[in-house]
Amino acid sequence: MNTVSDAPGFGQYVRRQAASGRLVVQPRMGFSAADRMREGLLAVKRAAGSTAGTITLDSYTRINRHLSAQRHLDEELTLNGFPIVAYGPDATREMLAGIEEANFPIQVRHGSADPREIFASMVQAGLYATEGGPISYCLPYSRMPLTEAVPAWRESTEILAAAEADGRPVHMETFGGCLLGQLCPPSLLVAVSLLEGVFFRTHGLRSLSLSYAQQTSPIQDREAVAALRRLAGEFLPDVDWHVVIYTYMGLFPNTVEGAQALLDESVRLATESEAERLIVKTALEAFRIPTIEENVEALERSSALALSVRRMSIADGLFFDMYETDSETYAEARALIEAVLELDPDIDTALLTAFERGILDIPFCLHPDNRNETRSVIDSDGQLHWLDTGQMPLPKPHHAADLLTSEGLLKSLNYTASRYDNALDRGQAVPALAGSGQPPMENT
């Protein structure tokens, strides 16, 4: 992790924990009632381990329908998150009173293609850590044209940059390493995560986190995180950055045991790849929204397992030693990044041109500004590779482009869920560590 400043803040807290050998664990949690949101934050703060708080916003606020959110509050109806704009800064500050501190930072999570009002409300309420990006929160979640989303995100970033210039501990996390959540080869996830980091740095931010979502192959995931860290060192040398891992974002196993095994593997991925933070799900992901208590249980389990893995020195540089050479993921991601940055000296224009020409192209993404010419395939070892690279500046895929059928796509979407559930049904060891070269860990 690159270091720049020792001032208090979200990024600085994560750095301190990493220096002490602790993985920061964080839930995805949001409630519409202020007292319930406060209760959730306090429970996470009291949990065993190094935790960060989350305020996830509701769907109306995400699309800037703040009057609708206000109407729900007036009628005491439940929303699926915290409507920070409708509440206003005074109510948000009251909800937060005495909770956030140097050893418990809070991040606002939102999913908006145009977060200008969200960021303004957040800063006015004294919250300075958030996430998203002009690509990752437009193409998968919105029909807004990229030509509108990119300028909106520039203005939004400038709101935070102004707060940073005033001495506020601003931190931005790129969501680029997640995109559609599944069936996106790691090289594109790494490239978009890094490019959004360049976008934020260009527009004035100096404390960033770069995301990567767990995919279908443990060995390939470790290779991807190593590539992301290496590229961050090359393209963001003057930024305080860390890596955040997301527990699998696609279809979850249908058994609690399978889901828990997948969650535990995400902890191992984060620890063994030396990522500094993990966004944790619960084993109930496929069934319902978890309670506060279930979120806390998942956080504490993840934190304990991370410490156990670290104590046994499974990581200790092993995977970085393995991938110091130019891996396929690193080479492809670097080719994409360089091709985009060569399009125009202005990062905004470069990103727009990249999608217009298909230099960046997200497989299976139906947004009108995405060419949708690329396709991916899961090979016999469970690794994601390109089936068709469209116009992207990548080598021709090794797999035949006519292999993908509707049945094959459905099977791919269910690949991870089936893999974990079926292994447990057969009484086998969970396949998450297959090919990692390491013995399975006992659950803690």
Buried (B, 14 or more C-beta within 10 A) or exposed (E): BBEBEEEBBBBBBBBBBBEEEBBBBBBBBBBBBBEBBBEBBBBBBEBEBBBBBBBBBBBBBBBBBBEBBBEBBEEEEEBBBBBBBBBBBEBBBEBBEEBBEEEBBBBBBBBBBBBBBBBBBBBBBBBBBBBBBBBBBBBBBBEBBBEEBBBBBBBBBBBBBEBBEEEBBBBBBBBBBBBBBBBBBBBBBBBBBBBBBBBBBBBBBBBBBBBBBBBBBBBBBBBBBBBBBBBBEEBBEEBBBBBBBBBBBBBBBBBBBBBBBBBBBBBBBBBBBBBBBBBBBBBBBBEEEBEBEBBBBBBBBBBBBBBBBBEEEBBEEBBBEBBEEEBBBBBBBBBBBEBBBEBBEEBBEBBBBBBBBBBBBBBBBEBEBBBBEBBBBBEEEBBBBBBBBBBBBBEEBEBEEEEBEEEEBEEBBBBBBBBBBBBBEEEEEBBBBBBBEBEBBEEB
